[in-house]
Amino acid sequence: MREIFTGLPWWVKWIAVPVIALVVFGGLIVSVVGFVIELLFKVLVFAALVGGVIYVVRKFTSSSSSRGDW
């Protein structure tokens, strides 16, 4: 592989080849990045919902136990 790129100009190695790779694999790269971002967003929403449920349950159980002391 190194022998193939040895005789080529610098702009082919550093500009043309990456641009061709982005054109060919661009859709795949965008879909993978989109999937990762969507997964992270769902994990954050899940953590926020679980935290909210835990907060509400603790709030109600602590207020009901303090009412029982009356």
All heavy atoms as a GROMACS GRO file, in nm:
protein
  549
    1MET      N    1   0.083  -0.119   0.000
    1MET     CA    2   0.000   0.000   0.000
    1MET      C    3   0.087   0.126   0.000
    1MET      O    4   0.056   0.223  -0.066
    1MET     CB    5  -0.091  -0.004   0.123
    1MET     CG    6  -0.199   0.096   0.120
    1MET     SD    7  -0.320   0.051  -0.002
    1MET     CE    8  -0.453   0.154   0.043
    2ARG      N    9   0.194   0.123   0.077
    2ARG     CA   10   0.282   0.238   0.085
    2ARG      C   11   0.348   0.269  -0.050
    2ARG      O   12   0.369   0.385  -0.084
    2ARG     CB   13   0.389   0.212   0.191
    2ARG     CG   14   0.447   0.335   0.253
    2ARG     CD   15   0.531   0.296   0.371
    2ARG     NE   16   0.446   0.280   0.488
    2ARG     CZ   17   0.461   0.348   0.599
    2ARG    NH1   18   0.558   0.434   0.609
    2ARG    NH2   19   0.382   0.331   0.699
    3GLU      N   20   0.376   0.163  -0.126
    3GLU     CA   21   0.439   0.183  -0.256
    3GLU      C   22   0.345   0.252  -0.354
    3GLU      O   23   0.389   0.326  -0.443
    3GLU     CB   24   0.484   0.050  -0.316
    3GLU     CG   25   0.593  -0.020  -0.238
    3GLU     CD   26   0.538  -0.105  -0.124
    3GLU    OE1   27   0.420  -0.143  -0.127
    3GLU    OE2   28   0.614  -0.132  -0.030
    4ILE      N   29   0.215   0.228  -0.339
    4ILE     CA   30   0.117   0.291  -0.428
    4ILE      C   31   0.116   0.442  -0.407
    4ILE      O   32   0.113   0.519  -0.503
    4ILE     CB   33  -0.023   0.230  -0.403
    4ILE    CG1   34  -0.024   0.083  -0.443
    4ILE    CG2   35  -0.129   0.306  -0.481
    4ILE    CD1   36  -0.151   0.011  -0.406
    5PHE      N   37   0.118   0.488  -0.281
    5PHE     CA   38   0.109   0.630  -0.251
    5PHE      C   39   0.242   0.704  -0.264
    5PHE      O   40   0.246   0.825  -0.260
    5PHE     CB   41   0.056   0.651  -0.108
    5PHE     CG   42  -0.090   0.624  -0.097
    5PHE    CD1   43  -0.136   0.518  -0.022
    5PHE    CD2   44  -0.182   0.705  -0.161
    5PHE    CE1   45  -0.272   0.493  -0.010
    5PHE    CE2   46  -0.318   0.680  -0.150
    5PHE     CZ   47  -0.363   0.574  -0.075
    6THR      N   48   0.353   0.632  -0.281
    6THR     CA   49   0.484   0.697  -0.284
    6THR      C   50   0.499   0.791  -0.402
    6THR      O   51   0.549   0.902  -0.389
    6THR     CB   52   0.595   0.590  -0.288
    6THR    OG1   53   0.580   0.503  -0.178
    6THR    CG2   54   0.732   0.653  -0.283
    7GLY      N   55   0.455   0.755  -0.520
    7GLY     CA   56   0.474   0.837  -0.639
    7GLY      C   57   0.368   0.942  -0.660
    7GLY      O   58   0.377   1.020  -0.754
    8LEU      N   59   0.267   0.946  -0.576
    8LEU     CA   60   0.156   1.040  -0.595
    8LEU      C   61   0.186   1.175  -0.531
    8LEU      O   62   0.259   1.184  -0.433
    8LEU     CB   63   0.028   0.982  -0.535
    8LEU     CG   64  -0.023   0.854  -0.601
    8LEU    CD1   65  -0.143   0.802  -0.525
    8LEU    CD2   66  -0.058   0.878  -0.746
    9PRO      N   67   0.127   1.282  -0.584
    9PRO     CA   68   0.144   1.413  -0.521
    9PRO      C   69   0.078   1.418  -0.384
    9PRO      O   70  -0.010   1.338  -0.351
    9PRO     CB   71   0.072   1.510  -0.617
    9PRO     CG   72   0.040   1.433  -0.739
    9PRO     CD   73   0.052   1.288  -0.708
   10TRP      N   74   0.120   1.516  -0.303
   10TRP     CA   75   0.071   1.526  -0.165
   10TRP      C   76  -0.079   1.550  -0.159
   10TRP      O   77  -0.147   1.501  -0.071
   10TRP     CB   78   0.144   1.638  -0.090
   10TRP     CG   79   0.113   1.775  -0.144
   10TRP    CD1   80   0.180   1.840  -0.241
   10TRP    CD2   81   0.005   1.859  -0.104
   10TRP    NE1   82   0.122   1.961  -0.266
   10TRP    CE2   83   0.015   1.975  -0.183
   10TRP    CE3   84  -0.098   1.848  -0.012
   10TRP    CZ2   85  -0.077   2.079  -0.172
   10TRP    CZ3   86  -0.189   1.951   0.000
   10TRP    CH2   87  -0.177   2.066  -0.079
   11TRP      N   88  -0.133   1.625  -0.257
   11TRP     CA   89  -0.275   1.658  -0.250
   11TRP      C   90  -0.364   1.538  -0.275
   11TRP      O   91  -0.477   1.534  -0.230
   11TRP     CB   92  -0.309   1.774  -0.345
   11TRP     CG   93  -0.279   1.744  -0.490
   11TRP    CD1   94  -0.164   1.768  -0.556
   11TRP    CD2   95  -0.367   1.683  -0.584
   11TRP    NE1   96  -0.172   1.727  -0.686
   11TRP    CE2   97  -0.296   1.675  -0.706
   11TRP    CE3   98  -0.496   1.635  -0.578
   11TRP    CZ2   99  -0.352   1.620  -0.820
   11TRP    CZ3  100  -0.552   1.580  -0.692
   11TRP    CH2  101  -0.480   1.574  -0.812
   12VAL      N  102  -0.311   1.438  -0.346
   12VAL     CA  103  -0.388   1.316  -0.367
   12VAL      C  104  -0.399   1.239  -0.236
   12VAL      O  105  -0.506   1.191  -0.199
   12VAL     CB  106  -0.324   1.228  -0.477
   12VAL    CG1  107  -0.392   1.092  -0.486
   12VAL    CG2  108  -0.326   1.299  -0.610
   13LYS      N  109  -0.287   1.232  -0.163
   13LYS     CA  110  -0.285   1.157  -0.037
   13LYS      C  111  -0.368   1.226   0.071
   13LYS      O  112  -0.437   1.160   0.149
   13LYS     CB  113  -0.142   1.140   0.014
   13LYS     CG  114  -0.058   1.048  -0.071
   13LYS     CD  115   0.076   1.025  -0.008
   13LYS     CE  116   0.176   1.121  -0.066
   13LYS     NZ  117   0.313   1.092  -0.028
   14TRP      N  118  -0.359   1.360   0.080
   14TRP     CA  119  -0.417   1.431   0.192
   14TRP      C  120  -0.551   1.498   0.163
   14TRP      O  121  -0.618   1.542   0.255
   14TRP     CB  122  -0.319   1.536   0.245
   14TRP     CG  123  -0.194   1.471   0.295
   14TRP    CD1  124  -0.073   1.470   0.236
   14TRP    CD2  125  -0.181   1.394   0.415
   14TRP    NE1  126   0.016   1.398   0.310
   14TRP    CE2  127  -0.047   1.350   0.421
   14TRP    CE3  128  -0.269   1.357   0.517
   14TRP    CZ2  129   0.000   1.271   0.526
   14TRP    CZ3  130  -0.220   1.279   0.621
   14TRP    CH2  131  -0.088   1.237   0.625
   15ILE      N  132  -0.590   1.509   0.035
   15ILE     CA  133  -0.717   1.573   0.001
   15ILE      C  134  -0.809   1.479  -0.076
   15ILE      O  135  -0.924   1.456  -0.036
   15ILE     CB  136  -0.693   1.704  -0.079
   15ILE    CG1  137  -0.618   1.803   0.009
   15ILE    CG2  138  -0.824   1.762  -0.126
   15ILE    CD1  139  -0.576   1.929  -0.061
   16ALA      N  140  -0.761   1.423  -0.186
   16ALA     CA  141  -0.847   1.344  -0.273
   16ALA      C  142  -0.894   1.214  -0.207
   16ALA      O  143  -1.012   1.181  -0.213
   16ALA     CB  144  -0.774   1.314  -0.404
   17VAL      N  145  -0.802   1.142  -0.146
   17VAL     CA  146  -0.839   1.013  -0.086
   17VAL      C  147  -0.937   1.032   0.031
   17VAL      O  148  -1.039   0.962   0.036
   17VAL     CB  149  -0.713   0.934  -0.044
   17VAL    CG1  150  -0.751   0.810   0.034
   17VAL    CG2  151  -0.631   0.897  -0.166
   18PRO      N  152  -0.915   1.126   0.125
   18PRO     CA  153  -1.016   1.146   0.230
   18PRO      C  154  -1.152   1.193   0.177
   18PRO      O  155  -1.256   1.152   0.228
   18PRO     CB  156  -0.954   1.252   0.321
   18PRO     CG  157  -0.809   1.239   0.300
   18PRO     CD  158  -0.793   1.201   0.157
   19VAL      N  159  -1.152   1.277   0.074
   19VAL     CA  160  -1.280   1.322   0.016
   19VAL      C  161  -1.353   1.205  -0.047
   19VAL      O  162  -1.475   1.190  -0.029
   19VAL     CB  163  -1.255   1.435  -0.086
   19VAL    CG1  164  -1.379   1.461  -0.169
   19VAL    CG2  165  -1.212   1.562  -0.016
   20ILE      N  166  -1.282   1.120  -0.118
   20ILE     CA  167  -1.346   1.002  -0.178
   20ILE      C  168  -1.400   0.910  -0.068
   20ILE      O  169  -1.510   0.855  -0.079
   20ILE     CB  170  -1.247   0.927  -0.269
   20ILE    CG1  171  -1.216   1.014  -0.391
   20ILE    CG2  172  -1.301   0.792  -0.312
   20ILE    CD1  173  -1.102   0.961  -0.477
   21ALA      N  174  -1.324   0.892   0.040
   21ALA     CA  175  -1.370   0.808   0.150
   21ALA      C  176  -1.496   0.866   0.214
   21ALA      O  177  -1.588   0.792   0.249
   21ALA     CB  178  -1.259   0.793   0.254
   22LEU      N  179  -1.501   1.000   0.230
   22LEU     CA  180  -1.620   1.062   0.287
   22LEU      C  181  -1.741   1.047   0.196
   22LEU      O  182  -1.854   1.028   0.243
   22LEU     CB  183  -1.594   1.210   0.316
   22LEU     CG  184  -1.514   1.238   0.441
   22LEU    CD1  185  -1.485   1.388   0.451
   22LEU    CD2  186  -1.587   1.191   0.565
   23VAL      N  187  -1.719   1.057   0.065
   23VAL     CA  188  -1.830   1.041  -0.030
   23VAL      C  189  -1.882   0.898  -0.027
   23VAL      O  190  -2.003   0.874  -0.024
   23VAL     CB  191  -1.785   1.082  -0.172
   23VAL    CG1  192  -1.886   1.039  -0.276
   23VAL    CG2  193  -1.760   1.231  -0.179
   24VAL      N  194  -1.791   0.802  -0.023
   24VAL     CA  195  -1.832   0.662  -0.027
   24VAL      C  196  -1.894   0.619   0.106
   24VAL      O  197  -2.000   0.556   0.110
   24VAL     CB  198  -1.712   0.572  -0.063
   24VAL    CG1  199  -1.748   0.424  -0.048
   24VAL    CG2  200  -1.666   0.601  -0.204
   25PHE      N  201  -1.829   0.653   0.218
   25PHE     CA  202  -1.874   0.607   0.349
   25PHE      C  203  -1.947   0.713   0.428
   25PHE      O  204  -1.974   0.694   0.547
   25PHE     CB  205  -1.754   0.557   0.431
   25PHE     CG  206  -1.684   0.441   0.368
   25PHE    CD1  207  -1.558   0.455   0.313
   25PHE    CD2  208  -1.744   0.316   0.364
   25PHE    CE1  209  -1.492   0.349   0.255
   25PHE    CE2  210  -1.680   0.208   0.306
   25PHE     CZ  211  -1.553   0.224   0.251
   26GLY      N  212  -1.979   0.826   0.368
   26GLY     CA  213  -2.042   0.937   0.440
   26GLY      C  214  -2.175   0.900   0.502
   26GLY      O  215  -2.203   0.934   0.617
   27GLY      N  216  -2.259   0.830   0.428
   27GLY     CA  217  -2.389   0.789   0.481
   27GLY      C  218  -2.375   0.696   0.600
   27GLY      O  219  -2.448   0.707   0.698
   28LEU      N  220  -2.280   0.607   0.592
   28LEU     CA  221  -2.256   0.514   0.703
   28LEU      C  222  -2.207   0.590   0.827
   28LEU      O  223  -2.253   0.565   0.938
   28LEU     CB  224  -2.154   0.409   0.662
   28LEU     CG  225  -2.111   0.309   0.769
   28LEU    CD1  226  -2.229   0.222   0.807
   28LEU    CD2  227  -1.996   0.226   0.719
   29ILE      N  228  -2.115   0.683   0.806
   29ILE     CA  229  -2.061   0.761   0.918
   29ILE      C  230  -2.171   0.844   0.983
   29ILE      O  231  -2.184   0.847   1.106
   29ILE     CB  232  -1.946   0.850   0.870
   29ILE    CG1  233  -1.827   0.765   0.826
   29ILE    CG2  234  -1.903   0.949   0.976
   29ILE    CD1  235  -1.719   0.840   0.752
   30VAL      N  236  -2.254   0.908   0.901
   30VAL     CA  237  -2.363   0.991   0.955
   30VAL      C  238  -2.464   0.904   1.031
   30VAL      O  239  -2.511   0.943   1.139
   30VAL     CB  240  -2.432   1.069   0.842
   30VAL    CG1  241  -2.561   1.132   0.888
   30VAL    CG2  242  -2.338   1.175   0.788
   31SER      N  243  -2.497   0.787   0.980
   31SER     CA  244  -2.593   0.702   1.048
   31SER      C  245  -2.538   0.650   1.181
   31SER      O  246  -2.611   0.641   1.279
   31SER     CB  247  -2.638   0.587   0.959
   31SER     OG  248  -2.529   0.502   0.931
   32VAL      N  249  -2.409   0.616   1.185
   32VAL     CA  250  -2.349   0.567   1.309
   32VAL      C  251  -2.345   0.679   1.413
   32VAL      O  252  -2.381   0.659   1.530
   32VAL     CB  253  -2.208   0.509   1.283
   32VAL    CG1  254  -2.132   0.487   1.412
   32VAL    CG2  255  -2.218   0.381   1.205
   33VAL      N  256  -2.303   0.799   1.372
   33VAL     CA  257  -2.298   0.912   1.465
   33VAL      C  258  -2.439   0.947   1.513
   33VAL      O  259  -2.461   0.973   1.631
   33VAL     CB  260  -2.229   1.033   1.399
   33VAL    CG1  261  -2.244   1.158   1.482
   33VAL    CG2  262  -2.082   1.004   1.377
   34GLY      N  263  -2.537   0.945   1.424
   34GLY     CA  264  -2.675   0.972   1.462
   34GLY      C  265  -2.727   0.870   1.561
   34GLY      O  266  -2.798   0.904   1.657
   35PHE      N  267  -2.694   0.742   1.540
   35PHE     CA  268  -2.738   0.637   1.631
   35PHE      C  269  -2.676   0.658   1.770
   35PHE      O  270  -2.745   0.642   1.872
   35PHE     CB  271  -2.699   0.500   1.576
   35PHE     CG  272  -2.727   0.387   1.670
   35PHE    CD1  273  -2.857   0.344   1.690
   35PHE    CD2  274  -2.625   0.326   1.739
   35PHE    CE1  275  -2.883   0.240   1.778
   35PHE    CE2  276  -2.650   0.222   1.827
   35PHE     CZ  277  -2.780   0.180   1.846
   36VAL      N  278  -2.549   0.692   1.775
   36VAL     CA  279  -2.482   0.714   1.904
   36VAL      C  280  -2.544   0.832   1.977
   36VAL      O  281  -2.570   0.825   2.098
   36VAL     CB  282  -2.330   0.733   1.884
   36VAL    CG1  283  -2.263   0.781   2.010
   36VAL    CG2  284  -2.267   0.603   1.836
   37ILE      N  285  -2.570   0.942   1.906
   37ILE     CA  286  -2.631   1.059   1.969
   37ILE      C  287  -2.772   1.027   2.018
   37ILE      O  288  -2.811   1.065   2.128
   37ILE     CB  289  -2.630   1.178   1.871
   37ILE    CG1  290  -2.487   1.226   1.850
   37ILE    CG2  291  -2.718   1.292   1.921
   37ILE    CD1  292  -2.472   1.331   1.743
   38GLU      N  293  -2.849   0.954   1.938
   38GLU     CA  294  -2.984   0.916   1.979
   38GLU      C  295  -2.980   0.826   2.102
   38GLU      O  296  -3.061   0.841   2.194
   38GLU     CB  297  -3.053   0.843   1.864
   38GLU     CG  298  -3.194   0.798   1.894
   38GLU     CD  299  -3.256   0.723   1.778
   38GLU    OE1  300  -3.194   0.714   1.671
   38GLU    OE2  301  -3.369   0.672   1.796
   39LEU      N  302  -2.886   0.733   2.106
   39LEU     CA  303  -2.873   0.644   2.221
   39LEU      C  304  -2.836   0.722   2.347
   39LEU      O  305  -2.893   0.698   2.454
   39LEU     CB  306  -2.768   0.537   2.191
   39LEU     CG  307  -2.752   0.427   2.296
   39LEU    CD1  308  -2.880   0.345   2.306
   39LEU    CD2  309  -2.635   0.338   2.258
   40LEU      N  310  -2.742   0.816   2.336
   40LEU     CA  311  -2.705   0.898   2.451
   40LEU      C  312  -2.822   0.981   2.500
   40LEU      O  313  -2.843   0.996   2.622
   40LEU     CB  314  -2.586   0.988   2.416
   40LEU     CG  315  -2.452   0.920   2.402
   40LEU    CD1  316  -2.347   1.020   2.352
   40LEU    CD2  317  -2.408   0.858   2.533
   41PHE      N  318  -2.900   1.037   2.408
   41PHE     CA  319  -3.017   1.115   2.447
   41PHE      C  320  -3.119   1.028   2.521
   41PHE      O  321  -3.175   1.070   2.623
   41PHE     CB  322  -3.081   1.178   2.323
   41PHE     CG  323  -3.204   1.257   2.352
   41PHE    CD1  324  -3.194   1.381   2.414
   41PHE    CD2  325  -3.329   1.209   2.320
   41PHE    CE1  326  -3.307   1.455   2.442
   41PHE    CE2  327  -3.442   1.281   2.348
   41PHE     CZ  328  -3.432   1.406   2.409
   42LYS      N  329  -3.143   0.908   2.471
   42LYS     CA  330  -3.237   0.818   2.539
   42LYS      C  331  -3.187   0.777   2.677
   42LYS      O  332  -3.266   0.765   2.771
   42LYS     CB  333  -3.262   0.694   2.453
   42LYS     CG  334  -3.348   0.725   2.332
   42LYS     CD  335  -3.377   0.601   2.251
   42LYS     CE  336  -3.465   0.636   2.132
   42LYS     NZ  337  -3.502   0.519   2.054
   43VAL      N  338  -3.056   0.757   2.691
   43VAL     CA  339  -3.000   0.724   2.823
   43VAL      C  340  -3.020   0.841   2.919
   43VAL      O  341  -3.056   0.822   3.035
   43VAL     CB  342  -2.852   0.686   2.810
   43VAL    CG1  343  -2.783   0.683   2.945
   43VAL    CG2  344  -2.839   0.551   2.742
   44LEU      N  345  -2.998   0.964   2.872
   44LEU     CA  346  -3.018   1.081   2.957
   44LEU      C  347  -3.164   1.097   2.997
   44LEU      O  348  -3.195   1.129   3.113
   44LEU     CB  349  -2.969   1.208   2.886
   44LEU     CG  350  -2.818   1.223   2.876
   44LEU    CD1  351  -2.784   1.344   2.790
   44LEU    CD2  352  -2.757   1.238   3.014
   45VAL      N  353  -3.256   1.077   2.903
   45VAL     CA  354  -3.399   1.085   2.936
   45VAL      C  355  -3.437   0.977   3.036
   45VAL      O  356  -3.510   1.003   3.132
   45VAL     CB  357  -3.484   1.075   2.807
   45VAL    CG1  358  -3.631   1.055   2.839
   45VAL    CG2  359  -3.465   1.199   2.722
   46PHE      N  360  -3.386   0.857   3.018
   46PHE     CA  361  -3.414   0.748   3.112
   46PHE      C  362  -3.363   0.781   3.252
   46PHE      O  363  -3.434   0.762   3.351
   46PHE     CB  364  -3.349   0.619   3.061
   46PHE     CG  365  -3.363   0.503   3.154
   46PHE    CD1  366  -3.482   0.438   3.167
   46PHE    CD2  367  -3.255   0.461   3.231
   46PHE    CE1  368  -3.496   0.330   3.254
   46PHE    CE2  369  -3.266   0.355   3.318
   46PHE     CZ  370  -3.387   0.290   3.331
   47ALA      N  371  -3.241   0.833   3.259
   47ALA     CA  372  -3.184   0.868   3.390
   47ALA      C  373  -3.265   0.980   3.456
   47ALA      O  374  -3.289   0.976   3.578
   47ALA     CB  375  -3.039   0.910   3.374
   48ALA      N  376  -3.310   1.078   3.379
   48ALA     CA  377  -3.389   1.186   3.435
   48ALA      C  378  -3.524   1.136   3.484
   48ALA      O  379  -3.570   1.175   3.592
   48ALA     CB  380  -3.409   1.296   3.330
   49LEU      N  381  -3.587   1.047   3.409
   49LEU     CA  382  -3.717   0.993   3.452
   49LEU      C  383  -3.703   0.906   3.577
   49LEU      O  384  -3.785   0.917   3.670
   49LEU     CB  385  -3.780   0.912   3.339
   49LEU     CG  386  -3.831   0.995   3.220
   49LEU    CD1  387  -3.878   0.902   3.109
   49LEU    CD2  388  -3.942   1.088   3.263
   50VAL      N  389  -3.601   0.822   3.581
   50VAL     CA  390  -3.581   0.739   3.701
   50VAL      C  391  -3.550   0.827   3.821
   50VAL      O  392  -3.602   0.804   3.930
   50VAL     CB  393  -3.469   0.635   3.675
   50VAL    CG1  394  -3.427   0.567   3.804
   50VAL    CG2  395  -3.515   0.532   3.574
   51GLY      N  396  -3.466   0.928   3.802
   51GLY     CA  397  -3.437   1.021   3.912
   51GLY      C  398  -3.562   1.094   3.959
   51GLY      O  399  -3.582   1.113   4.080
   52GLY      N  400  -3.647   1.133   3.866
   52GLY     CA  401  -3.772   1.199   3.904
   52GLY      C  402  -3.865   1.108   3.981
   52GLY      O  403  -3.926   1.150   4.080
   53VAL      N  404  -3.875   0.984   3.939
   53VAL     CA  405  -3.960   0.887   4.011
   53VAL      C  406  -3.906   0.863   4.151
   53VAL      O  407  -3.982   0.861   4.248
   53VAL     CB  408  -3.970   0.755   3.931
   53VAL    CG1  409  -4.031   0.645   4.016
   53VAL    CG2  410  -4.051   0.776   3.805
   54ILE      N  411  -3.775   0.847   4.163
   54ILE     CA  412  -3.715   0.827   4.296
   54ILE      C  413  -3.739   0.948   4.385
   54ILE      O  414  -3.773   0.935   4.503
   54ILE     CB  415  -3.565   0.795   4.282
   54ILE    CG1  416  -3.547   0.657   4.219
   54ILE    CG2  417  -3.494   0.802   4.416
   54ILE    CD1  418  -3.404   0.625   4.182
   55TYR      N  419  -3.726   1.068   4.329
   55TYR     CA  420  -3.749   1.190   4.407
   55TYR      C  421  -3.894   1.198   4.455
   55TYR      O  422  -3.920   1.228   4.572
   55TYR     CB  423  -3.714   1.312   4.322
   55TYR     CG  424  -3.748   1.443   4.389
   55TYR    CD1  425  -3.666   1.495   4.489
   55TYR    CD2  426  -3.861   1.514   4.352
   55TYR    CE1  427  -3.696   1.615   4.549
   55TYR    CE2  428  -3.892   1.634   4.413
   55TYR     CZ  429  -3.810   1.685   4.511
   55TYR     OH  430  -3.841   1.803   4.572
   56VAL      N  431  -3.988   1.170   4.365
   56VAL     CA  432  -4.131   1.178   4.402
   56VAL      C  433  -4.165   1.073   4.507
   56VAL      O  434  -4.235   1.102   4.605
   56VAL     CB  435  -4.218   1.163   4.276
   56VAL    CG1  436  -4.364   1.140   4.313
   56VAL    CG2  437  -4.204   1.286   4.188
   57VAL      N  438  -4.115   0.952   4.490
   57VAL     CA  439  -4.145   0.845   4.586
   57VAL      C  440  -4.088   0.879   4.723
   57VAL      O  441  -4.155   0.865   4.825
   57VAL     CB  442  -4.091   0.709   4.535
   57VAL    CG1  443  -4.094   0.605   4.646
   57VAL    CG2  444  -4.172   0.663   4.415
   58ARG      N  445  -3.964   0.928   4.729
   58ARG     CA  446  -3.905   0.966   4.858
   58ARG      C  447  -3.979   1.083   4.921
   58ARG      O  448  -3.995   1.089   5.042
   58ARG     CB  449  -3.758   1.000   4.841
   58ARG     CG  450  -3.673   0.877   4.820
   58ARG     CD  451  -3.528   0.911   4.826
   58ARG     NE  452  -3.447   0.790   4.809
   58ARG     CZ  453  -3.318   0.790   4.800
   58ARG    NH1  454  -3.251   0.903   4.803
   58ARG    NH2  455  -3.252   0.678   4.786
   59LYS      N  456  -4.023   1.177   4.839
   59LYS     CA  457  -4.096   1.293   4.890
   59LYS      C  458  -4.227   1.249   4.955
   59LYS      O  459  -4.262   1.293   5.064
   59LYS     CB  460  -4.121   1.391   4.775
   59LYS     CG  461  -4.173   1.523   4.815
   59LYS     CD  462  -4.060   1.608   4.866
   59LYS     CE  463  -4.108   1.751   4.879
   59LYS     NZ  464  -4.009   1.833   4.944
   60PHE      N  465  -4.302   1.162   4.886
   60PHE     CA  466  -4.430   1.117   4.940
   60PHE      C  467  -4.413   1.024   5.059
   60PHE      O  468  -4.491   1.030   5.154
   60PHE     CB  469  -4.514   1.050   4.832
   60PHE     CG  470  -4.587   1.148   4.744
   60PHE    CD1  471  -4.559   1.154   4.609
   60PHE    CD2  472  -4.680   1.234   4.796
   60PHE    CE1  473  -4.624   1.244   4.527
   60PHE    CE2  474  -4.746   1.325   4.716
   60PHE     CZ  475  -4.719   1.331   4.581
   61THR      N  476  -4.313   0.936   5.057
   61THR     CA  477  -4.297   0.845   5.170
   61THR      C  478  -4.248   0.920   5.293
   61THR      O  479  -4.287   0.887   5.405
   61THR     CB  480  -4.199   0.731   5.136
   61THR    OG1  481  -4.075   0.787   5.093
   61THR    CG2  482  -4.255   0.641   5.030
   62SER      N  483  -4.165   1.022   5.275
   62SER     CA  484  -4.119   1.097   5.392
   62SER      C  485  -4.231   1.185   5.448
   62SER      O  486  -4.244   1.200   5.569
   62SER     CB  487  -3.999   1.184   5.357
   62SER     OG  488  -4.036   1.287   5.267
   63SER      N  489  -4.317   1.240   5.362
   63SER     CA  490  -4.426   1.322   5.412
   63SER      C  491  -4.534   1.238   5.476
   63SER      O  492  -4.596   1.278   5.574
   63SER     CB  493  -4.486   1.407   5.298
   63SER     OG  494  -4.546   1.324   5.201
   64SER      N  495  -4.560   1.116   5.427
   64SER     CA  496  -4.661   1.031   5.488
   64SER      C  497  -4.612   0.976   5.622
   64SER      O  498  -4.690   0.960   5.715
   64SER     CB  499  -4.699   0.917   5.395
   64SER     OG  500  -4.589   0.830   5.376
   65SER      N  501  -4.484   0.949   5.636
   65SER     CA  502  -4.434   0.900   5.764
   65SER      C  503  -4.432   1.012   5.868
   65SER      O  504  -4.453   0.988   5.985
   65SER     CB  505  -4.294   0.839   5.747
   65SER     OG  506  -4.201   0.941   5.711
   66SER      N  507  -4.409   1.135   5.826
   66SER     CA  508  -4.413   1.244   5.923
   66SER      C  509  -4.556   1.276   5.965
   66SER      O  510  -4.579   1.321   6.076
   66SER     CB  511  -4.346   1.370   5.864
   66SER     OG  512  -4.419   1.417   5.753
   67ARG      N  513  -4.653   1.252   5.879
   67ARG     CA  514  -4.794   1.269   5.918
   67ARG      C  515  -4.837   1.163   6.017
   67ARG      O  516  -4.922   1.186   6.101
   67ARG     CB  517  -4.884   1.260   5.794
   67ARG     CG  518  -4.901   1.394   5.726
   67ARG     CD  519  -5.011   1.385   5.622
   67ARG     NE  520  -4.954   1.426   5.495
   67ARG     CZ  521  -4.988   1.378   5.379
   67ARG    NH1  522  -5.079   1.284   5.370
   67ARG    NH2  523  -4.932   1.420   5.271
   68GLY      N  524  -4.779   1.045   6.010
   68GLY     CA  525  -4.814   0.939   6.102
   68GLY      C  526  -4.768   0.968   6.245
   68GLY      O  527  -4.816   0.910   6.340
   69ASP      N  528  -4.670   1.060   6.260
   69ASP     CA  529  -4.622   1.094   6.392
   69ASP      C  530  -4.720   1.182   6.469
   69ASP      O  531  -4.711   1.195   6.589
   69ASP     CB  532  -4.487   1.169   6.382
   69ASP     CG  533  -4.378   1.078   6.327
   69ASP    OD1  534  -4.396   0.955   6.332
   69ASP    OD2  535  -4.277   1.130   6.277
   70TRP      N  536  -4.815   1.243   6.402
   70TRP     CA  537  -4.906   1.337   6.468
   70TRP      C  538  -4.988   1.263   6.565
   70TRP      O  539  -5.067   1.211   6.598
   70TRP     CB  540  -4.992   1.410   6.366
   70TRP     CG  541  -4.911   1.517   6.299
   70TRP    CD1  542  -4.829   1.500   6.194
   70TRP    CD2  543  -4.902   1.654   6.335
   70TRP    NE1  544  -4.771   1.617   6.160
   70TRP    CE2  545  -4.814   1.716   6.245
   70TRP    CE3  546  -4.960   1.734   6.435
   70TRP    CZ2  547  -4.783   1.848   6.251
   70TRP    CZ3  548  -4.929   1.866   6.440
   70TRP    CH2  549  -4.840   1.923   6.348
   0.00000   0.00000   0.00000
